[in-house]
Amino acid sequence: MRKLLTALILVAVLSTLIFGAAIAKKITSKDELIGGPAAAGKIGDYLMANDKIAIIIGDKDNYHGYMKSGGNVLDAALAGTHYDLLDEFHTYFGWPKQLIADKIEIVNDGSNGKAAVIKVVGHHSHIKGISVTSWYILDPDANYLKIVTKLTNHSGKDYKNFTLGDAAFFGYARPFLWGRGFSINKADTLLLGAQGDGVAYGFSTTEYDPATGKMRKIHISYIFTDPVIKKVDFNNGSSVTYERLFFVAKDLATIQKEILDMRGISYTLLKGYVVDDKGNTLAGVPVEVYDKDGKVYSVAYTNASGEYEVPLLHNGNYTVKIDEEGMETVKPAYALAVGKVMFAKPLVAKFVDKNEIVWGPYINKAGKDFVEISWRSIVPSSGKVVIEGVGSFTDGKVAKLHHVRITGLKPGTQYTYKVVLGSERTAGVESKEYTFRTFEANPDHFRFVVYGDTRTYNKRHRLVADRIMKYHPAFVIHGGDLVMDGRILSDWNGFFWAIKNLAAEYPYFTAHGNHEYNSIYYYQAFDLPYNHAWYSFDYGDAHFIIQNADVLLMQKSIKLMKAETEWVKRDLEAHKNAKYIFIIYHEPFWTNCIEYGDEGESPTATWWEPIFEKYHVTAVFNSHYHMYERFYVNGIHYITTGGGGAPLYTKVRSKFLPGTQKVVTGLHHFIVVDVYKNKVEFKVIAVAKQLSKKKEDAFQPIKDTIIDEFTIKK
């Protein structure tokens, strides 16, 4: 009976959409959810849909990440695809100020043939007395959601340059600024967008600037996709309203054409098609259009006939190339934008002549008698690990990503290996030779290195990683925030470039950080079960536990937090006789950093601090704050190491928190830990000084310098 009722609901919804109407409804069945890699919608949320797009607005209690309440856009897809790549976006008035939803209601469900409307009533998260109301409006024939937000100030205070905008997190779609391509930094732009695999998102505004009489551009102030619509003087007793549009389409070119039409900007419509080197048309492949300065101007997907369309601004010089991993453009297309329509010559593409390893090889796991060696190539192929004097090993797959587990090795033994790719689709390739050493069986001494927060700046990270190699650790642990956005494949390519030398020879363990965003790429890269980013291992007399604080802090899942905490208890109980216990997870309990204000004690402390103390944990390593600091609380050293390559923080409290032992800012660094039978020695090594946090190259390498050292005796 329940299945029949669900089917009838879906038929009713679909029949409504067939006639071009828009709908707004409370979701009562899983079948009404959008689905896809980034889907976050739940029963109880709100669906807005027409025959072009489908969008889910979260209910008051469905929020995650940096949102502090529901009432925001969670999922968005093309109609009928069930393929959401969007993380979310929410109303945002400057970090971390936002709308807190108190009430959500359907104003018009669309049954009258007019626009579907959902109203969210709430208040400002940080300023008492400012009420906020947002309307989500979906017209029957639109491929965009109109968002109108009104704020009323009854706070008793006047505010100068009050920010009105949003925070956009594009998930598995790659962020894009029209005029800057995929380089997200300070700019005024017609479009903040993102291109995913077969779906694109766009963000613009229809607000007029009274100074120019034209529609406003949106402003991006830094490397985050936080569009600012305008800044106003917001006086007590007054109200202010702003409007923006959120687009969903197959590609950025479609959104760009619509924005140009809305703004009355003329353009040349470029039409072309893509073929392979044998003359066969290629459907569903992305092409990138570059301007005269070599920046990406647009992205378009070919249709079933291999055709694409892109609106070009008049008199510009453009180059068109295919953007498919593992393929190369044999013959680009060129265009000088003149007239209303122009036709490009065929764009010819083929598989690359030779395969390429873009991740690794890297040692993903290790023990006394085994290693797991991983790599990712740009063209799917077979592959094998050849260990000198031992033999060849394979996982038997033809794929891009491989994890080859090799067992039966001897403890504490050095081996030489290389990776050899097959040649099923293009010429194979083999890596250079590397060495690795298995874990010692019963060492009197071993060394490991901990560092974290490598996101954003790969050049800085490469310097840190290569310096770590000088210390020849038994293994390396990364404390999280490996990449800027874990859902963007190109970010992972940059990360693995940075650790190429280090991870090829030293086992490389990782903790999940908030910038990994629970991405499937993270779990795939490190061969972990999805949504289960906690594990443990032993080396000699020491036990290591990798935890994930983000199940609570980002996913906001009490269920997962309970499951993880129970696992931690069981694991510690099973290893309570270990001489040393080291715990690693991303966000620390406390910090003296105030770069973005006083964030207070982490809620994870309530869950985990008593457990750590019960089992006499030796030391806890964290990152998250881009600096170095150390606390000593109730017999445990808590160490924050966030200097792996991310932009460094410099703002700290004038009066440090109780238990603070050391605080150092502005230096990229890592921690070298030497474990002996009767003591553990810690040395914090700085290797570079930051000159500016807003530019990747604004750093200065320095001679290895100890900025903190201490010893724990047993």
N, C-alpha and C positions, 0 to 999 in steps of 0.2 A: 504493500500500500504506500509506503514511504517513497519507494523508487518511482511509483506511478505519479505521486504528487510532485516530486522533483521534475520529472519529465514534462508534466503539464505546465509547471512554472517556466521551464526553459522554452517550451513551445510558445508560451505567451510572450516571453521576452523577445524571442527571435521574430515572431510575427509582427511585433511592434516595430522592431528595427527595420524589417523589410520595407515598411511603408515610409521610411525616412525619418522616423521620430527619434527623439532622445529620451532616455529614461534615467530616473534616479530611484534607487530602492535600497532597502536594508537587505544585506546578504543573509540568507537563511539556510543555504546549502553549500557544501563544498563545490558542487558543480557550477556554482555561480562565480567562483574565484577565478582569477586570470591565470595563475600558474606561470612557470618559467624559472630560470636560474636564480633570479633575485626576488621572487614573489614573497611578500610579507603579509598579504591580506588574510583575514580570518573571518569566520562566521561572526556576524554582528557589526562588521564594517559596512561601508556604503559603496555601491556600484553605480557609476555614471557611464552610460554607453550610448552610442548611436551606430550607424552602419559603417563608420570609419574607424572609430577608436573606442577603447574601454579603459576606464580609470577607476581605481579604488581609493577612497578616502578613509583613513583609519578612524575607528571609533575612539572615544576618549581614552580608553585604556590600552589601545594598540599603538605603541610607539617603540622606537629602538634607537640605537646610536646616539646622536647628539640632540635628538628631539626630547623635549621634557613633557610632552603630552601628545594625545592623539589629535584628530581633526586636520591632518595633513595628507598630502598625496603620497601614497605608499607604492602603488603599482600602476603601470601604464603599458598598453600594448595596442597593436593594430587589431581591429575587430576580427574575431574568429581565429586568431593565431595562438592564444594562450601562451604568449612568449614575452614575459616581462624581464627587462634588463635593468630597470631603474631601481636605485636604492630608495630615495625619498627626497622630497623637498618641503621645507616648512617656512612660514613667515619668520622673518629674522630682522632684528633691529640693531645689529652689531653684536659681536660675540659677548656672551652666549644668550643674549636677550631675544625673546620670542613670544609668540602667542601661546597662552595656556588655555585650552578649550574647557569651558564649563558646560556647554550645551551644544548639541548638534541636532539639526532638524532638516527634514525635506520640505522645502518651500513649495516646489512644484515637481511632481513626479514625471512630467512630460506627457501624461495621458491626454492632455488637451492639444497636443501637437506643437506646443511652444517649447522654449528652452527649459531643460531640466535644471533645477536650482537646489543646491544644498547650502544651508546657512550654519556657520560656526560662530558661537558667541563665547567670548572669553575675556581674558585680561592679560596685561603685560607681565612677563615673568619676573621682572626685577624692579618695576616702579609701581608702587601701590597707588591706585587712583586713575590709572589709564586703562580704559576699557577698549577691547578690540573685537571687531566683528568682521568675518570674512564670508564672502559669497562665492561659491563655485558654480559657474554657469556653463552649460554645454548646449549649444545650439544643435538642431537636428542634422544639419549638413556640414558641420565644422570638424576639422581635424585638430582642433585646439580647444583647451579648456580655458575660459576666461576667469580670472581671479580678481575680485575687487575687495580691498581691505579698508576699513574705516577705523580710525583711532580717535577717541575722545579723552581729553585731558582734564581730569578733576583732581589732580594730585596736589594742587596748591602751589605748583612751581612752574616756571617757564624753562624750556629747553632749547638751546641754540643748536643748529645743525643736527637735528634729530634724524637718524637714519631710517629710511623706509626701504625694505628690500626683502630678500629671501635667502635661504641657504639651500643650494642645490647639490645633491649627491647622485651622480649619474650611474653608479653601480658598474655593471659590466659594459657600459658604453663609454667610449673614450672622449673626454671633454675637449671642446673645440671653441675657439673664439674667431668669429668672422673678421679677418684682417690679420690674425696671428696664427692661424692653423691650430695645431695641437699644443702650442706653447701657451700655457695659461699663466698670465701675469697681468700686471696693471694695464688697463686699457678701457677705452670707451668703445662700445661695439653695438651693432644692430642686433646681433644674435649671439647669445651664449647657447651652445648646443653640445651634442654628444652623438657619436656614431657608434652603434653596436653592430653585431652580426645580423643584418637584415632589418634592423629597426633603429630609428634616430629620434632624438628628443631635442626640442628647441625651446628657448626662453627669450621673450622679447616683451615690449610694452607698446601700448597705444597712447600713453601719456604725452601731452603736448608741453613743450618748454615755452613758457610765456615770453622768454627773452628772444627766441628765434622764430616762434610761430610754427615750428616743425615738431614732428614726433621726437621724443627724447631717445637718446641712446641709453643703454644700461652701462653701469660702471662696474668694473672688476678691480678691486683695490690691491689684490695680492695674488698668491699662487693658489688660492682656494676659489671654488666656483660659487661665490656668494654675490649674486647680482644686486647692486644698489640701484633702485629706480630714481630716487631723489632724496635730497636732504632739505629739511624745512626748519624754520623757527616755530616751535610747537608750544604755544603759550597756554597757560592755565585757562580753562573754560572754552577752548577752541577744539575743533575737529579737523582732521585731515584724511583724505582718501587717496588711494593710489591703485592703479590697474595694471595687470600684466597678462600675458598669454603663454600657455604651456602647450607646445605642439608635440604631436606624435605622428611620425611618417616613416616611410621605408628608408629614406636617406636625407642627408642634410640639404642636397640640392632641391628637393621638394619643398622643404621648409623655407629655404632662401627665396625661392620663386614667389611663395605666398607673401613673405614679408616685403619683398620689393613691390609686389602688386598693391599691398595695403598702404604702403608709403608713397605710392605714385612715382617710383624710381624706374626709369626705363632701362632696358637691358637687351642683350642679344641672346636668344635661346640657341645654345649649341646642341646639335643632335649628332650622335655618333653610334658606333657599334664596335664590339670586341670580338676578335677571332683568335684561334690558336695558330701555331705556325703551319698547320695543315689546312687552314681555311675554315675550320669548324667554328660556328658561333659559340660564345661562352655565356651562359645564362647565370644570373645570381652572383656575379663577381663584382667586387667594389673597384671603382676607378677613382683616382685622386686627380684633381685639377690644381695645378700650381700657377701662381702669378709670376710676374717678371722677376720678382725678388727671390723666387724659389720657395715661398711659403705656400702651405696648402690653403687653397681658396675654397674648395668644395669637395664633397664626396658624393658619388652617385652609384647606385647599383644597377646592373644590367637586368633587363626583363627577360622573359622566356625566349625572345628572339635575339638576345645579346645586345639590345639597344639601350642607350642611356641619354638623359637630357640634363643640361646644366645651364642656369641663367648667368650670363657673363656681363659684367659692367662694361659699358661701351668703351672702345678704343684701348682696351687692355690686351696685353700679350699673355697667352696662356699655353701651358703644356699639360697634356693628359697622359697619365700612366696607370697601369693596373696596380692594385694594392692587395695582392693575394700572396700570403706567405708561401714560399717555395716556388713561386713563379716570378719571371722577370719580363719586362717589356722589351720586345725585340724592336718594335717600331712605334714610338710615341705618336700621339696626334698633337697638332699645333693649331692655334686659333688666334686670330686678331679680331676682336669682337667689333663687328660692323654690321649694321642693319638689324632687323627684327629676328631673323632666323638664319643660321648658317649650318652647313653640314661638314663634319670632320671626316678626314680620311680614316680608313679602318685602323683600329688600335690592335696591334699584333702582340700576343704574349705566348710564353712557353714555360715549361718547367726549367729551373736553373740547370746549368750544365753539370754542377757538382753539388752534392748535399753539404750541409753545414751544421755543426753542433753549436747550438746557441745557449744551451744550459749545460755547463759541465765539460767533461764528466766531473761528478762530485760524489763524495762518499757520504751517503745518506744515513747509514746506520753502521755500527761496528760492535764487536765484542771480542772475546778471547779467541774464538775459533771461526769467526765469520765477518764479512763485510757486505754491505749492499751498495753497489755502485750504480749511479743514475745518470741519465743524460736526456736531452731533448734536441731533436733535429728539426730543420725547417721543412723537409720532405719526409713523409712516412717511409720507413725502411725497416728491414731486419737489422740486428746488431749483435755483437758479442764482445765480451770482455776477455782479453787474452792476458793471462798471468804467466810471466816468465818462469819456466821450470815446473809449472803446475798444470796448465791446460786452458781450454776455452770454455766460456760459460755464456748462456743465452737465456732469455725469457720466452723465446719462441714466437714473438709477436712481430708483425709488420705495423709499426706505429711511429709517431713522433716521440712519445715519451716512453722511456724504458727504465725499469728497476730490476737489476740483476743481483740476486742474492747468492753469495758464494760461501759455502760451508766447508768444514773439514780442514780449516787452516790451523796453523800452530800458534800458540800464544806468544806474544812479544816478538813477533817475527816480521821483518821487513820484506815486502814483496814489490816487484816492478810490474806494471800493467799498462795496457793501452786499450782503447775502444775502437772497434772496426765496424763501420756501417756497411750494409748490403747495398746492392745497386738495382733494386726492382724498378724504380721509376726514373732515376737519374744516376749519374756516376757516384759510386760510394766514396767514402773518405775514412781515414783513420786518424785518431788523435796522436799527439806525441806521447812519449812514455812518461809515466808518473810513478811515484812510490807511495806506499802506505805501510803502516805498522799496526798489527793487531794489538788488542789490549793485553797488558801483562797479566800473568796469572796471580802473582802475589808480590807486587812491587813494594820495595822499601821507600820508594819515592816516585811520584808522577806529577805531571804539570798539566793544567788545563787553562784555557783563556775564556773569559766572559766579556761580551760587549753588546751594545744594542743601539736601536734607533738609527738605522742606516738610510732611512727613507729620504727621498727628494734628491740628494746630491751624490751621484754615483762616483764622480771623480774623487771626492773626499773619502767615500767609503773604500775605494780601491787602494788609496794610500794607507788607510788604517789596516785593511786586510793584509796587504803585502808586508806591512811592518810586523804584524802578528807572527808571520812565518819565521821571523828571526829567532823566536823563542821556542820553536819546535815543540808545541804542546802535544799531548796525547790525543786531545780533541778540543773542539771549540764549541761554545754555546752562545747562541744569539738570543738576547732577551726580548725580542719582539719589535714590531714596526720595521720589518725587513724592507718594505716598499712603501711608496706614497699611497697607492691604492691597489690593494691585492686583487681587485677584479679587473685590472687593466693588464693585458698580457705583455704589452711593451714595457711596463714597469718591471715585470719579472725578468725580461731580457736584460734590462740594465742592471738589475741586482746580480744576476748570475755572471754578467761580465765583470762586475766588481770583485766577486769572490772566486773568480776562475782559478787563480793560482792556489789560493788557500784551501778551498774545499776539494780540490783534486787530490790533495795529499794528506789532509787532516780531517778525520770524521767531524761532521758539521751538524750539530743538533740545534733545534730552534724552539722557541716559545711563541705562542700566538699573540700578536699585538693588535691594538684597536685599528691600525691602518691596514691590517690584513682583511678586515671586514668579513670574517668568516667565509672567505672566498673559496670556491671549489679548487681554484688554482693552488692555493696554499696546501690543501690536503693532497692534491695530486702530486705536487712537486716533492713533498716529503713523505709520500707513501703512508699516509695516516687515514684511519677511517673517518669519514665525514662527520663533522660536529663532535669529534672526540679528540680534541687537541690537548690531551694530557697523557703522560706516560712516564716510565722510570727506567733506570738502568744502574748497573754497578760498575765501579772500577776499584779494584783492590779492596781496601777497608771502607771505602766511601760509597754512599748511596745517593743518587741524584734523582730528583723529582721535578718534572716539567709540568706546570699547571697553566690554566687559562682563566684569567680573571674576567675576560670579556664576555663570558656567558652571562655574567651578572651586569657588568658595566655597560656593554654595548647591546647584546642581544636581549638583556633584561629578562632572562629566563630563570625564574626561581627553581623550576623543575630540573634544569640542567645543572644549576649551581648545587642543588641538593645531591644530585647523582655524583658530581665531581667531588664534592666534599666527603661523601661516604667512601668513595674510592681512595681519596687521600688518607683517610683514617685507616682503612684496611691495609694500604700499602705501608704506611708508617708502622703499624702494628707488626706487620710481617717482617720489617727490617729494623725493629727497635734496638737490635743488638749491633747494628752498624756503628763503627767507631766515629764516622763523620756522616752527617746528613746535610746535603745542600739542596736548597729549593730555588727554582727559577720560575718567575712569571712576570708579566709585563708591568702592570700598574702597581706602584708601591702603596703601602698603608699611609705614609706621611711624606711630605716634602716641604722644603723651605722655599721652593720656587713660587713666585707670584707673577710669572710672565703674563698670565691671563687671569689674574686675580687669585684670591685665597680660595682654593678648592676644598679645603678641609680634609678630614680623615676619610679614607676610602671605605665604603661599606663592606668591602671584603675583609677588613680587619675583624669585624664582629664574627665572621664565619671562621676565619683561619688562625688568627693570632693565638687563641687558647690552645689550638691543636699543636701549633709549632712549639709552644712552651711546654706542653705536656710531654712531647717526645724529644725535647732538648735538641732542637734543630741547631746545627752549627752556624749556618749563615744563610741568608735569603738574598738573592740577587734580583733586582728589578731594572727597568729602564723607564721609558715613557717621558720623563722630564729630561730635556736635552742638556745635561750637566752631570757633574759627579757630586754625590753626597753620601754620607754614611751615618747611620744611627746605631746606638747600642741600647737596647731596651729589654729589660728582664732576661739578661743573659744571652741575647741573640744579636748578632750583627746584621743589620739591614742595609744593603748597599745598592745604590742607584747608579747605573752606568749608562748614560744616554748620549755618549759622544762618538758614535760610530760613523757619522756622516750627515745626519740631519742638521738643519739650521739650529745653532746652539742658542740656549736661553742665557740671559744675563741678569734678570731681575729676581732678587731674593729678598727675604724678610730682613728687616733691620735688627730684629731680635729673633734668634734661631729657636726652633722648637726644642723642648726637653729631649735629651738623648742624642742630640746632634754632636757628632765627632769631627766632621770635616765637610766643607762645602767648597767646590771649585767650579767656576764657570768659564766659558769661552774657549775651552780646549777640547779637541778631539782626542779620544783616549780609549784604552781597554784595560782589563784587569788580568794580571798574570797570577795564578794561584798554584803554589807548590805544596803538595800534600806529602807529609812524612809520617812515620809511625807514631811520633809523639807530638807533632805540631803541624799547623797549616800557616804558611806565610803568604801574605797578600801584598802585591805591588801594583799600584795604579800607574800606568805608563801613558803620558801625553805625547802625541806625535805631530800635532798641528795646532796652530792658533787661528781662530776665526777673525777675519777682518770685517766682514759684513754677513749677516744671515740671509740677505735677500739675493745674493749672487753666488752661483755654484763655485766660481773660480776665486772668490774672495776669501782665500785661506792661505796660510803660510806654513809650509812644513817646518818642523823644528827637530832638533836632536832629541832622541828618546829621553824623557825627563820623568822621574818619579815624583808624582804629586801627592801620593799618600801611600803609606805602608804600615802594616800592623801584623801581629802574630797571634794565633789562637793555639794554646798549648793543651795537650791532653795527657 
